[in-house]
Amino acid sequence: MSGTVRDSLHMVDVIFGLDGGELPQIVVSDTGSYSDLVFGVLELLGISYRPALADLPDQKGWRINAEADYGPLNTFARGKIDPARIRKHWGDILRVIASIYTGTVRAYDVVTMLQRDGHPTALGEALAAYGRIFKSLHILAYVDVDETYRRDIKHIRNLQEGRHDLARAICHGKKGELFHHYERGLENQLGVLGLVLNCVVLWTTVYLNAAIEQLKAQDYPVREEDAARLSPFVRKHLGVHGTYSFPARHRTRCHPRAPRP
């Protein structure tokens, strides 16, 4: 996802507003969508928050022990976290998180209540202080010599960008822009776009797999590292222009055609 800090709170509400289904273990966003408060909220909700980071040399880390010597990281860990402030409001913090988890209140509304005239309340500051612990750990993991953590974040973001790019290609009218002047029309158009997009991705995935299996059956050397780079968001094979109908009599189970050579 991309957007602002406010957008990220809507994301939290969407996740916990779903009727059933597993909750995501990891949430990746762009560099403009995070804050200390969001880190604290998502960590307490059991979700690993991994935003992409920009301007790494200017990133600020936080420490609990002011007297600790972190060597080359002393300049980075120039912030100070007061555990007493977190402990003082811990009961209220847990009640707030439980209310979000159960859907009693929205995360967006909670953050609004935790601020007054643009400044966090005592409870909001305590929750942000808790989030700074995990923000610091995230930054350290991001710049670690082992690039696995950073590459995973980039991989997830590339997948999402590929999905957005395919959606723009499918929503080709008006160059992908929406011009309805009424809310219901926008909802219908976006809802149908999501349905068609999912169908296209499923169709492409099925036929990519069929093509790989056929190549293997013909003793063609298919390397696993090459197959792992295949994307279900390719679109050169798609023809999106035209009129489509789905008569009820055609609602029968169908089988994929054999891939053409």
Accessible surface in RSA format (square Angstrom, percent):
REM  Atomic radii and reference values for relative SASA: ProtOr
REM  Chains: A
REM  Algorithm: Lee & Richards
REM  Probe-radius: 1.40
REM  Slices: 20
REM RES _ NUM      All-atoms   Total-Side   Main-Chain    Non-polar    All polar
REM                ABS   REL    ABS   REL    ABS   REL    ABS   REL    ABS   REL
RES MET A   1    64.33  33.3  33.89  22.4  30.45  72.5  42.42  36.1  21.91  29.0
RES SER A   2    75.01  63.4  56.52  75.4  18.49  42.6  22.96  48.9  52.05  72.9
RES GLY A   3    26.39  32.5   0.00   N/A  26.39  32.5  18.56  50.9   7.84  17.6
RES THR A   4    75.88  54.0  75.85  76.9   0.02   0.1  70.93  95.3   4.95   7.5
RES VAL A   5    50.77  33.4  49.88  45.2   0.89   2.2  49.88  43.3   0.89   2.4
RES ARG A   6    95.10  39.9  95.03  48.4   0.07   0.2  40.06  54.8  55.04  33.4
RES ASP A   7    58.32  40.9  54.63  54.4   3.68   8.7  12.63  29.7  45.69  45.6
RES SER A   8     0.00   0.0   0.00   0.0   0.00   0.0   0.00   0.0   0.00   0.0
RES LEU A   9     1.03   0.6   1.03   0.7   0.00   0.0   1.03   0.7   0.00   0.0
RES HIS A  10    79.21  43.3  78.79  54.8   0.42   1.1  50.87  52.4  28.34  33.0
RES MET A  11    27.64  14.3  21.58  14.3   6.06  14.4  27.15  23.1   0.49   0.7
RES VAL A  12     0.10   0.1   0.10   0.1   0.00   0.0   0.10   0.1   0.00   0.0
RES ASP A  13    28.69  20.1  17.73  17.6  10.96  25.9  19.12  45.0   9.57   9.5
RES VAL A  14    97.31  64.0  90.30  81.7   7.01  16.9  96.51  83.9   0.79   2.2
RES ILE A  15    18.06  10.3  16.93  12.6   1.13   2.7  17.15  12.4   0.91   2.5
RES PHE A  16    29.63  14.8   8.30   5.1  21.33  55.5  11.91   7.2  17.73  50.7
RES GLY A  17    54.65  67.4   0.00   N/A  54.65  67.4  31.07  85.3  23.58  52.8
RES LEU A  18   111.35  62.0  90.34  64.6  21.01  52.8  92.18  64.7  19.17  51.6
RES ASP A  19   152.42 106.8 112.42 111.9  40.00  94.6  42.63 100.3 109.79 109.5
RES GLY A  20    57.27  70.6   0.00   N/A  57.27  70.6  40.06 109.9  17.22  38.6
RES GLY A  21    74.88  92.3   0.00   N/A  74.88  92.3  39.77 109.1  35.11  78.6
RES GLU A  22   171.89  98.7 141.97 107.4  29.92  71.2  61.71 119.4 110.18  90.0
RES LEU A  23    67.71  37.7  49.96  35.7  17.75  44.6  50.04  35.1  17.67  47.5
RES PRO A  24    50.66  36.9  36.81  33.6  13.85  50.3  47.93  39.6   2.73  17.0
RES GLN A  25   148.43  83.0 138.08 100.9  10.34  24.6  44.15  94.0 104.28  79.1
RES ILE A  26    64.10  36.5  46.43  34.6  17.67  42.6  46.43  33.4  17.67  48.0
RES VAL A  27    12.74   8.4   9.93   9.0   2.81   6.8  12.74  11.1   0.00   0.0
RES VAL A  28    13.64   9.0   2.97   2.7  10.67  25.7   2.97   2.6  10.67  28.9
RES SER A  29     1.11   0.9   0.00   0.0   1.11   2.6   1.11   2.4   0.00   0.0
RES ASP A  30    28.76  20.1  28.64  28.5   0.12   0.3   8.93  21.0  19.83  19.8
RES THR A  31    61.56  43.8  51.77  52.5   9.79  23.3  44.78  60.1  16.78  25.4
RES GLY A  32    41.64  51.4   0.00   N/A  41.64  51.4  31.36  86.1  10.29  23.0
RES SER A  33     0.00   0.0   0.00   0.0   0.00   0.0   0.00   0.0   0.00   0.0
RES TYR A  34    34.86  16.3  22.43  12.8  12.43  32.3  10.19   7.7  24.67  30.4
RES SER A  35    31.00  26.2  25.15  33.6   5.85  13.5  29.40  62.6   1.60   2.2
RES ASP A  36    24.87  17.4  21.97  21.9   2.90   6.9   5.37  12.6  19.50  19.4
RES LEU A  37    18.62  10.4  17.56  12.6   1.06   2.7  17.56  12.3   1.06   2.8
RES VAL A  38     1.11   0.7   1.09   1.0   0.02   0.0   1.11   1.0   0.00   0.0
RES PHE A  39     4.83   2.4   4.12   2.6   0.71   1.9   4.12   2.5   0.71   2.0
RES GLY A  40     0.00   0.0   0.00   N/A   0.00   0.0   0.00   0.0   0.00   0.0
RES VAL A  41     0.85   0.6   0.85   0.8   0.00   0.0   0.85   0.7   0.00   0.0
RES LEU A  42     0.00   0.0   0.00   0.0   0.00   0.0   0.00   0.0   0.00   0.0
RES GLU A  43    61.88  35.5  52.65  39.8   9.23  22.0   3.57   6.9  58.32  47.6
RES LEU A  44    39.91  22.2  14.19  10.1  25.72  64.7  16.93  11.9  22.97  61.8
RES LEU A  45    10.33   5.8   0.03   0.0  10.30  25.9   2.73   1.9   7.60  20.5
RES GLY A  46    62.98  77.7   0.00   N/A  62.98  77.7  36.00  98.8  26.98  60.4
RES ILE A  47     3.86   2.2   1.54   1.2   2.32   5.6   2.73   2.0   1.13   3.1
RES SER A  48    41.17  34.8  34.79  46.4   6.37  14.7  25.53  54.4  15.63  21.9
RES TYR A  49    11.40   5.3   2.27   1.3   9.13  23.8   2.27   1.7   9.13  11.3
RES ARG A  50    44.74  18.8  44.74  22.8   0.00   0.0   0.74   1.0  44.00  26.7
RES PRO A  51     0.00   0.0   0.00   0.0   0.00   0.0   0.00   0.0   0.00   0.0
RES ALA A  52     7.14   6.6   7.14  11.0   0.00   0.0   7.14  10.1   0.00   0.0
RES LEU A  53    17.42   9.7   0.48   0.3  16.93  42.6   0.73   0.5  16.69  44.9
RES ALA A  54    43.70  40.2  35.90  55.4   7.80  17.7  41.23  58.1   2.47   6.5
RES ASP A  55   103.79  72.7  87.94  87.5  15.85  37.5  17.08  40.2  86.71  86.5
RES LEU A  56    61.69  34.4  49.41  35.3  12.28  30.9  49.60  34.8  12.09  32.5
RES PRO A  57   128.15  93.4  88.96  81.1  39.19 142.4 102.10  84.3  26.05 161.9
RES ASP A  58   107.62  75.4  90.55  90.1  17.08  40.4  28.91  68.0  78.72  78.5
RES GLN A  59    23.00  12.9  17.76  13.0   5.24  12.5   3.74   8.0  19.26  14.6
RES LYS A  60    75.78  37.0  73.21  44.9   2.57   6.1  30.86  27.8  44.92  47.8
RES GLY A  61     0.00   0.0   0.00   N/A   0.00   0.0   0.00   0.0   0.00   0.0
RES TRP A  62    49.35  19.8  33.59  16.3  15.76  37.0  33.17  17.7  16.18  26.3
RES ARG A  63    28.61  12.0  24.02  12.2   4.59  10.9  14.22  19.4  14.39   8.7
RES ILE A  64    85.83  48.8  77.76  57.9   8.07  19.5  77.76  56.0   8.07  21.9
RES ASN A  65    81.66  56.3  75.31  72.8   6.35  15.3  27.13  65.3  54.53  52.7
RES ALA A  66    57.18  52.6  35.72  55.1  21.46  48.8  35.85  50.5  21.33  56.5
RES GLU A  67   156.34  89.8 129.05  97.6  27.29  65.0  58.81 113.8  97.53  79.6
RES ALA A  68    27.73  25.5  14.53  22.4  13.20  30.0  22.40  31.5   5.33  14.1
RES ASP A  69   118.21  82.8  84.93  84.5  33.28  78.7  36.68  86.3  81.52  81.3
RES TYR A  70    94.05  43.9  79.47  45.2  14.58  37.9  63.48  47.7  30.57  37.7
RES GLY A  71    37.12  45.8   0.00   N/A  37.12  45.8  28.29  77.6   8.83  19.8
RES PRO A  72   137.66 100.3 102.16  93.1  35.50 129.0 116.29  96.0  21.36 132.8
RES LEU A  73    79.55  44.3  79.55  56.9   0.00   0.0  79.55  55.9   0.00   0.0
RES ASN A  74    56.88  39.2  50.27  48.6   6.61  15.9  25.57  61.5  31.31  30.3
RES THR A  75   107.71  76.6  99.49 100.9   8.21  19.6  71.53  96.1  36.18  54.7
RES PHE A  76    34.98  17.5  29.54  18.3   5.45  14.2  33.15  20.1   1.83   5.2
RES ALA A  77     9.15   8.4   8.61  13.3   0.54   1.2   8.61  12.1   0.54   1.4
RES ARG A  78   126.77  53.2  91.66  46.7  35.11  83.6  54.91  75.0  71.86  43.6
RES GLY A  79     3.13   3.9   0.00   N/A   3.13   3.9   2.72   7.5   0.41   0.9
RES LYS A  80   102.82  50.2  82.25  50.5  20.57  49.0  64.32  57.9  38.50  41.0
RES ILE A  81     3.78   2.2   1.90   1.4   1.89   4.5   3.78   2.7   0.00   0.0
RES ASP A  82    65.93  46.2  62.81  62.5   3.12   7.4  21.10  49.6  44.84  44.7
RES PRO A  83    38.13  27.8  37.38  34.1   0.75   2.7  37.94  31.3   0.19   1.2
RES ALA A  84    50.43  46.4  45.55  70.3   4.88  11.1  46.69  65.8   3.74   9.9
RES ARG A  85   105.27  44.2 100.23  51.1   5.04  12.0  16.63  22.7  88.65  53.7
RES ILE A  86    16.20   9.2  16.20  12.1   0.00   0.0  16.20  11.7   0.00   0.0
RES ARG A  87   165.49  69.5 148.34  75.6  17.15  40.8  72.10  98.5  93.39  56.6
RES LYS A  88   166.41  81.2 130.09  79.8  36.32  86.5  85.22  76.7  81.19  86.5
RES HIS A  89    27.53  15.0  26.83  18.6   0.70   1.8  18.50  19.1   9.03  10.5
RES TRP A  90    86.19  34.6  86.10  41.7   0.09   0.2  68.66  36.6  17.53  28.4
RES GLY A  91    34.57  42.6   0.00   N/A  34.57  42.6  25.90  71.1   8.67  19.4
RES ASP A  92    60.49  42.4  58.24  58.0   2.25   5.3   8.90  20.9  51.60  51.5
RES ILE A  93     0.52   0.3   0.03   0.0   0.49   1.2   0.52   0.4   0.00   0.0
RES LEU A  94    80.15  44.6  76.18  54.5   3.97  10.0  76.64  53.8   3.51   9.4
RES ARG A  95   151.21  63.5 146.91  74.9   4.30  10.2  75.35 103.0  75.86  46.0
RES VAL A  96    26.91  17.7  23.98  21.7   2.93   7.1  26.91  23.4   0.00   0.0
RES ILE A  97    11.71   6.7  11.71   8.7   0.00   0.0  11.71   8.4   0.00   0.0
RES ALA A  98    52.70  48.5  46.51  71.8   6.19  14.1  52.08  73.3   0.62   1.6
RES SER A  99    31.64  26.7  29.06  38.8   2.58   5.9   5.00  10.6  26.64  37.3
RES ILE A 100     4.12   2.3   2.15   1.6   1.96   4.7   2.15   1.6   1.96   5.3
RES TYR A 101   118.70  55.4 108.04  61.5  10.66  27.7  69.18  52.0  49.52  61.0
RES THR A 102   100.20  71.3  63.00  63.9  37.20  88.7  67.30  90.4  32.90  49.7
RES GLY A 103    50.87  62.7   0.00   N/A  50.87  62.7  21.45  58.9  29.41  65.9
RES THR A 104   102.76  73.1  70.41  71.4  32.35  77.1  60.16  80.8  42.60  64.4
RES VAL A 105    51.34  33.8  41.12  37.2  10.22  24.6  47.91  41.6   3.43   9.3
RES ARG A 106   115.70  48.6 113.36  57.8   2.35   5.6  54.27  74.2  61.43  37.2
RES ALA A 107     0.24   0.2   0.24   0.4   0.01   0.0   0.24   0.3   0.00   0.0
RES TYR A 108    59.46  27.8  59.46  33.8   0.00   0.0  24.12  18.1  35.34  43.6
RES ASP A 109    55.88  39.1  54.87  54.6   1.00   2.4  18.10  42.6  37.78  37.7
RES VAL A 110     3.17   2.1   3.17   2.9   0.00   0.0   3.17   2.8   0.00   0.0
RES VAL A 111     6.46   4.3   6.46   5.8   0.00   0.0   6.46   5.6   0.00   0.0
RES THR A 112    71.00  50.5  64.49  65.4   6.51  15.5  62.58  84.1   8.42  12.7
RES MET A 113   124.16  64.3  99.74  66.0  24.43  58.2  66.59  56.6  57.58  76.3
RES LEU A 114     9.77   5.4   9.68   6.9   0.10   0.2   9.68   6.8   0.10   0.3
RES GLN A 115    63.79  35.7  49.18  35.9  14.61  34.8   6.06  12.9  57.73  43.8
RES ARG A 116   159.81  67.1 152.55  77.8   7.26  17.3  60.37  82.5  99.44  60.3
RES ASP A 117   135.38  94.8  96.59  96.1  38.79  91.7  40.08  94.3  95.30  95.0
RES GLY A 118    65.91  81.3   0.00   N/A  65.91  81.3  32.73  89.8  33.17  74.3
RES HIS A 119   127.88  69.9 127.27  88.5   0.61   1.6  80.13  82.6  47.75  55.6
RES PRO A 120    68.61  50.0  49.58  45.2  19.03  69.2  49.58  40.9  19.03 118.2
RES THR A 121    22.19  15.8  17.39  17.6   4.79  11.4  20.51  27.5   1.68   2.5
RES ALA A 122    64.24  59.1  47.96  74.0  16.28  37.0  56.16  79.1   8.08  21.4
RES LEU A 123    35.74  19.9  34.25  24.5   1.49   3.8  34.25  24.1   1.49   4.0
RES GLY A 124     0.28   0.3   0.00   N/A   0.28   0.3   0.00   0.0   0.28   0.6
RES GLU A 125    35.31  20.3  35.31  26.7   0.00   0.0  17.22  33.3  18.09  14.8
RES ALA A 126     0.00   0.0   0.00   0.0   0.00   0.0   0.00   0.0   0.00   0.0
RES LEU A 127     1.17   0.7   1.17   0.8   0.00   0.0   1.17   0.8   0.00   0.0
RES ALA A 128     9.27   8.5   9.27  14.3   0.00   0.0   9.27  13.1   0.00   0.0
RES ALA A 129     3.49   3.2   3.49   5.4   0.00   0.0   3.49   4.9   0.00   0.0
RES TYR A 130    37.17  17.4  37.17  21.2   0.00   0.0  16.59  12.5  20.58  25.4
RES GLY A 131     0.00   0.0   0.00   N/A   0.00   0.0   0.00   0.0   0.00   0.0
RES ARG A 132    34.79  14.6  34.79  17.7   0.00   0.0   0.00   0.0  34.79  21.1
RES ILE A 133    44.86  25.5  41.85  31.2   3.01   7.3  44.01  31.7   0.85   2.3
RES PHE A 134    49.29  24.7  46.22  28.6   3.07   8.0  46.32  28.1   2.97   8.5
RES LYS A 135    28.25  13.8  28.25  17.3   0.00   0.0   0.15   0.1  28.10  29.9
RES SER A 136     8.19   6.9   8.17  10.9   0.02   0.0   8.19  17.4   0.00   0.0
RES LEU A 137   101.63  56.6  97.27  69.6   4.35  10.9  97.62  68.6   4.00  10.8
RES HIS A 138     7.46   4.1   3.65   2.5   3.81   9.8   7.00   7.2   0.46   0.5
RES ILE A 139     4.45   2.5   4.45   3.3   0.00   0.0   4.45   3.2   0.00   0.0
RES LEU A 140    64.24  35.8  58.74  42.0   5.50  13.8  59.03  41.5   5.21  14.0
RES ALA A 141    33.84  31.1  25.60  39.5   8.24  18.7  32.19  45.3   1.65   4.4
RES TYR A 142    22.82  10.7  22.82  13.0   0.00   0.0   2.71   2.0  20.11  24.8
RES VAL A 143    71.96  47.4  47.71  43.2  24.25  58.4  50.08  43.5  21.88  59.3
RES ASP A 144    70.87  49.6  62.92  62.6   7.95  18.8  12.45  29.3  58.42  58.3
RES VAL A 145   142.37  93.7 124.91 113.1  17.46  42.1 132.18 114.8  10.19  27.6
RES ASP A 146    87.60  61.4  76.43  76.1  11.17  26.4  33.84  79.6  53.77  53.6
RES GLU A 147    70.43  40.4  66.59  50.4   3.84   9.1  13.92  26.9  56.51  46.1
RES THR A 148    78.90  56.1  74.69  75.7   4.20  10.0  54.29  72.9  24.61  37.2
RES TYR A 149    47.70  22.3  43.99  25.0   3.70   9.6  39.05  29.3   8.64  10.7
RES ARG A 150    70.40  29.6  69.64  35.5   0.76   1.8  27.25  37.2  43.16  26.2
RES ARG A 151   157.53  66.1 153.31  78.2   4.22  10.0  50.59  69.1 106.94  64.8
RES ASP A 152    62.58  43.8  61.30  61.0   1.28   3.0  11.48  27.0  51.10  51.0
RES ILE A 153     2.58   1.5   2.55   1.9   0.03   0.1   2.58   1.9   0.00   0.0
RES LYS A 154   130.36  63.6 127.52  78.2   2.84   6.8  86.93  78.2  43.42  46.3
RES HIS A 155   106.05  58.0 103.17  71.7   2.88   7.4  67.41  69.5  38.65  45.0
RES ILE A 156    65.03  37.0  64.44  48.0   0.59   1.4  64.44  46.4   0.59   1.6
RES ARG A 157    92.15  38.7  88.29  45.0   3.86   9.2  17.54  24.0  74.61  45.2
RES ASN A 158    79.96  55.1  70.30  67.9   9.66  23.3  23.45  56.4  56.51  54.6
RES LEU A 159    78.30  43.6  75.87  54.3   2.42   6.1  77.90  54.7   0.40   1.1
RES GLN A 160    63.04  35.2  62.21  45.5   0.83   2.0  14.38  30.6  48.66  36.9
RES GLU A 161    90.39  51.9  88.56  67.0   1.84   4.4  39.53  76.5  50.86  41.5
RES GLY A 162    21.65  26.7   0.00   N/A  21.65  26.7  20.08  55.1   1.57   3.5
RES ARG A 163    74.04  31.1  74.03  37.7   0.00   0.0  15.82  21.6  58.22  35.3
RES HIS A 164    64.11  35.0  62.96  43.8   1.15   2.9  42.67  44.0  21.44  25.0
RES ASP A 165    53.30  37.3  52.53  52.3   0.77   1.8  12.13  28.5  41.18  41.1
RES LEU A 166     0.39   0.2   0.13   0.1   0.26   0.7   0.15   0.1   0.25   0.7
RES ALA A 167    15.17  13.9  14.75  22.8   0.41   0.9  15.05  21.2   0.11   0.3
RES ARG A 168   139.79  58.7 130.02  66.3   9.77  23.3  70.94  97.0  68.85  41.7
RES ALA A 169    29.48  27.1  13.83  21.3  15.65  35.6  25.68  36.2   3.80  10.1
RES ILE A 170    22.30  12.7  14.88  11.1   7.42  17.9  14.88  10.7   7.42  20.1
RES CYS A 171    18.22  13.8  10.80  12.0   7.42  17.4  10.57  26.8   7.65   8.2
RES HIS A 172    76.38  41.7  61.10  42.5  15.28  39.1  47.13  48.6  29.25  34.0
RES GLY A 173    40.54  50.0   0.00   N/A  40.54  50.0  34.24  94.0   6.30  14.1
RES LYS A 174   147.24  71.8 123.55  75.8  23.68  56.4  77.20  69.5  70.04  74.6
RES LYS A 175   195.03  95.1 160.53  98.5  34.50  82.1 114.25 102.8  80.78  86.0
RES GLY A 176    24.69  30.5   0.00   N/A  24.69  30.5   3.22   8.8  21.47  48.1
RES GLU A 177    99.31  57.0  91.31  69.1   8.00  19.0  35.80  69.3  63.51  51.8
RES LEU A 178    61.01  34.0  32.20  23.0  28.81  72.4  32.78  23.0  28.23  76.0
RES PHE A 179   113.40  56.7  97.64  60.5  15.76  41.0 103.03  62.5  10.37  29.7
RES HIS A 180    73.55  40.2  57.61  40.0  15.94  40.8  37.02  38.2  36.53  42.5
RES HIS A 181   181.27  99.1 143.11  99.5  38.17  97.6 104.38 107.6  76.89  89.5
RES TYR A 182   128.80  60.1 121.92  69.4   6.88  17.9  99.98  75.1  28.82  35.5
RES GLU A 183   126.54  72.6 116.06  87.8  10.48  24.9  44.99  87.0  81.55  66.6
RES ARG A 184   175.04  73.5 171.35  87.3   3.70   8.8  57.07  78.0 117.97  71.5
RES GLY A 185     6.44   7.9   0.00   N/A   6.44   7.9   5.34  14.7   1.10   2.5
RES LEU A 186    54.74  30.5  54.74  39.2   0.00   0.0  54.74  38.4   0.00   0.0
RES GLU A 187    99.80  57.3  87.93  66.5  11.87  28.3  40.50  78.3  59.30  48.4
RES ASN A 188    82.73  57.1  76.98  74.4   5.75  13.8  28.10  67.6  54.64  52.8
RES GLN A 189    60.27  33.7  51.72  37.8   8.55  20.4  28.04  59.7  32.22  24.4
RES LEU A 190    92.86  51.7  84.01  60.1   8.85  22.3  84.44  59.3   8.42  22.7
RES GLY A 191    48.18  59.4   0.00   N/A  48.18  59.4  37.79 103.7  10.39  23.3
RES VAL A 192    88.88  58.5  87.04  78.8   1.84   4.4  88.23  76.7   0.65   1.8
RES LEU A 193    31.16  17.4  27.68  19.8   3.48   8.8  30.91  21.7   0.25   0.7
RES GLY A 194    24.16  29.8   0.00   N/A  24.16  29.8  23.82  65.4   0.34   0.8
RES LEU A 195   117.19  65.3 111.91  80.1   5.28  13.3 114.70  80.6   2.49   6.7
RES VAL A 196    57.80  38.0  56.89  51.5   0.91   2.2  57.80  50.2   0.00   0.0
RES LEU A 197     2.79   1.6   2.79   2.0   0.00   0.0   2.79   2.0   0.00   0.0
RES ASN A 198    84.98  58.6  79.02  76.4   5.96  14.3  24.07  57.9  60.90  58.9
RES CYS A 199    70.45  53.3  64.09  71.5   6.36  15.0  26.16  66.3  44.30  47.8
RES VAL A 200    24.21  15.9  21.21  19.2   3.00   7.2  24.21  21.0   0.00   0.0
RES VAL A 201    30.48  20.1  30.48  27.6   0.00   0.0  30.48  26.5   0.00   0.0
RES LEU A 202   118.23  65.8 114.95  82.2   3.28   8.2 118.23  83.0   0.00   0.0
RES TRP A 203   114.24  45.8 109.75  53.1   4.48  10.5  94.19  50.2  20.05  32.5
RES THR A 204     3.91   2.8   3.43   3.5   0.47   1.1   3.66   4.9   0.24   0.4
RES THR A 205    64.68  46.0  63.78  64.7   0.90   2.1  59.23  79.6   5.44   8.2
RES VAL A 206    57.64  37.9  52.18  47.2   5.46  13.2  56.36  49.0   1.28   3.5
RES TYR A 207    42.43  19.8  39.50  22.5   2.93   7.6  32.71  24.6   9.72  12.0
RES LEU A 208    48.08  26.8  46.52  33.3   1.56   3.9  47.30  33.2   0.77   2.1
RES ASN A 209    85.22  58.8  82.80  80.0   2.43   5.8  17.50  42.1  67.72  65.5
RES ALA A 210    26.00  23.9  18.29  28.2   7.71  17.5  23.51  33.1   2.49   6.6
RES ALA A 211    35.42  32.6  33.79  52.1   1.63   3.7  35.09  49.4   0.33   0.9
RES ILE A 212    27.84  15.8  27.84  20.7   0.00   0.0  27.84  20.0   0.00   0.0
RES GLU A 213    89.92  51.6  85.79  64.9   4.13   9.8  34.30  66.3  55.62  45.4
RES GLN A 214    52.20  29.2  46.23  33.8   5.98  14.2  23.13  49.2  29.07  22.0
RES LEU A 215    65.82  36.7  65.82  47.1   0.00   0.0  65.82  46.2   0.00   0.0
RES LYS A 216    88.77  43.3  74.35  45.6  14.42  34.3  45.26  40.7  43.50  46.3
RES ALA A 217    85.75  78.8  47.02  72.6  38.73  88.1  60.01  84.5  25.74  68.2
RES GLN A 218   114.83  64.2  86.42  63.2  28.41  67.6  41.65  88.7  73.18  55.5
RES ASP A 219   131.41  92.1 102.83 102.3  28.59  67.6  35.11  82.6  96.30  96.0
RES TYR A 220   128.27  59.9 118.75  67.6   9.52  24.8  73.67  55.4  54.60  67.3
RES PRO A 221   107.78  78.6  85.81  78.2  21.98  79.9  98.70  81.5   9.08  56.4
RES VAL A 222    36.41  24.0  11.41  10.3  25.00  60.2  14.30  12.4  22.11  60.0
RES ARG A 223   137.18  57.6 131.09  66.8   6.09  14.5  49.32  67.4  87.86  53.2
RES GLU A 224   116.71  67.0 111.82  84.6   4.89  11.6  62.98 121.8  53.73  43.9
RES GLU A 225    87.73  50.4  79.18  59.9   8.55  20.4  44.35  85.8  43.38  35.4
RES ASP A 226    59.24  41.5  54.03  53.8   5.21  12.3  27.40  64.5  31.85  31.8
RES ALA A 227    25.35  23.3  13.46  20.8  11.89  27.1  15.23  21.4  10.12  26.8
RES ALA A 228    84.59  77.8  47.04  72.6  37.55  85.4  59.66  84.0  24.94  66.1
RES ARG A 229   180.99  76.0 151.31  77.1  29.68  70.7  72.85  99.6 108.14  65.5
RES LEU A 230    84.71  47.2  64.85  46.4  19.86  49.9  66.71  46.8  18.00  48.4
RES SER A 231    39.05  33.0  34.42  45.9   4.63  10.7  29.27  62.3   9.78  13.7
RES PRO A 232    32.72  23.8  32.72  29.8   0.00   0.0  32.72  27.0   0.00   0.0
RES PHE A 233    31.43  15.7  24.11  14.9   7.32  19.1  24.78  15.0   6.65  19.0
RES VAL A 234    71.07  46.8  63.60  57.6   7.47  18.0  70.84  61.6   0.23   0.6
RES ARG A 235   101.98  42.8  94.18  48.0   7.80  18.6  17.71  24.2  84.28  51.1
RES LYS A 236   211.07 103.0 175.08 107.4  35.99  85.7 125.37 112.8  85.70  91.3
RES HIS A 237    88.92  48.6  50.03  34.8  38.89  99.5  56.97  58.7  31.95  37.2
RES LEU A 238    45.97  25.6  21.80  15.6  24.17  60.7  24.26  17.0  21.70  58.4
RES GLY A 239    66.74  82.3   0.00   N/A  66.74  82.3  37.36 102.5  29.38  65.8
RES VAL A 240    41.19  27.1  29.91  27.1  11.28  27.2  33.37  29.0   7.82  21.2
RES HIS A 241   140.96  77.0 118.58  82.4  22.38  57.2  80.42  82.9  60.54  70.4
RES GLY A 242    61.72  76.1   0.00   N/A  61.72  76.1  32.63  89.6  29.09  65.1
RES THR A 243   138.76  98.7 104.28 105.7  34.48  82.2  72.88  97.9  65.88  99.6
RES TYR A 244   129.10  60.3 101.33  57.7  27.77  72.3 101.93  76.6  27.18  33.5
RES SER A 245    90.94  76.8  66.19  88.3  24.75  57.0  43.06  91.7  47.88  67.1
RES PHE A 246   166.66  83.4 144.48  89.5  22.18  57.7 148.07  89.8  18.59  53.2
RES PRO A 247    39.59  28.9  26.48  24.1  13.10  47.6  38.42  31.7   1.17   7.3
RES ALA A 248    73.52  67.6  55.76  86.0  17.76  40.4  55.88  78.7  17.64  46.7
RES ARG A 249   187.25  78.6 155.14  79.1  32.10  76.4  75.61 103.3 111.63  67.7
RES HIS A 250   116.19  63.5  96.66  67.2  19.53  50.0  70.36  72.5  45.83  53.3
RES ARG A 251   192.15  80.7 156.21  79.6  35.94  85.6  65.67  89.7 126.48  76.7
RES THR A 252   102.68  73.0  82.34  83.5  20.34  48.5  66.82  89.7  35.86  54.2
RES ARG A 253   214.10  89.9 178.28  90.9  35.82  85.3  72.91  99.6 141.19  85.6
RES CYS A 254   109.38  82.7  88.27  98.5  21.10  49.6  34.98  88.6  74.40  80.2
RES HIS A 255   142.62  77.9 120.21  83.6  22.41  57.3  78.95  81.4  63.67  74.1
RES PRO A 256    76.40  55.7  51.09  46.6  25.31  92.0  56.12  46.3  20.28 126.1
RES ARG A 257   169.45  71.1 160.94  82.0   8.51  20.3  74.53 101.9  94.92  57.5
RES ALA A 258    84.01  77.2  59.81  92.3  24.21  55.1  65.58  92.3  18.44  48.8
RES PRO A 259    34.36  25.0  22.04  20.1  12.33  44.8  28.24  23.3   6.13  38.1
RES ARG A 260   211.36  88.7 182.82  93.2  28.54  67.9  68.86  94.1 142.50  86.4
RES PRO A 261   169.39 123.4 101.74  92.7  67.65 245.9 137.54 113.6  31.84 197.9
END  Absolute sums over single chains surface
CHAIN  1 A    17583.5      14299.5       3284.0      10155.1       7428.3
END  Absolute sums over all chains
TOTAL         17583.5      14299.5       3284.0      10155.1       7428.3
